[in-house]
């Protein structure tokens, strides 16, 4: 039987926190958010369940912090991807397409992030204290603002508010689209059995790329022809 020792200093406490987050990340590489349990997370982290709850108030609090960390990693990589992909000398329509393609490819390459985003509102925000919820929402607002800044750098023809709106819409679309583009085994079998149903199967990268491209073009068109 394992003997759990309480962390004696800040360094040890932080090591425990990182062990919990690391175990959660490994689990999410193997299974969807819905299958991550506190009992299994505790076992993989090498801690008693009560010890895990010393550092995080719930399973959802663990996953929200993991989501924030994954978000920050994504933004850093996206910054580099956009610098390599979007040609600042290209016409605005071309840059919109390049932006949409880079964002879509970058998200598709991070299934854990997309899975966490898809579970955010319906699952992860349902079993946390107001303090944890507020802390996460502040981090989320900062992340959307940072994504808006990246968008504005690529398409400076947008207004800053519209760039932030597009950033927020990107996350909402990701959350809604991810589960639809990763159907259950039963749905996959139905698609295979009926070609008419198969036409409803969506590709994540292609769909989010098209939606973002159209939304960006729409925001630009609205600027040129404001409603009266």
Buried (B, 14 or more C-beta within 10 A) or exposed (E): EEEEEEBEEEEEBEEBBEBBBEBBBEBBEEEBBEEBEBEBBBBBBEBBEEBBBBBBBBBBBBBBBBBBBBBBEBBEEBBEBBEEBBEEEEEBEEBBBBBBBBBBBBBBEBBBBBBBBBBBEEBBBEBBEEEBBEBBEEBBEBBBBBBBBBBBBBBEBBBEEBBBBBBBBBBEBBBEBBBBBBBEEEBEEBBEEEEEEEEEBEEBBEBBBBBBBEBBBEBBEEEEEEEE
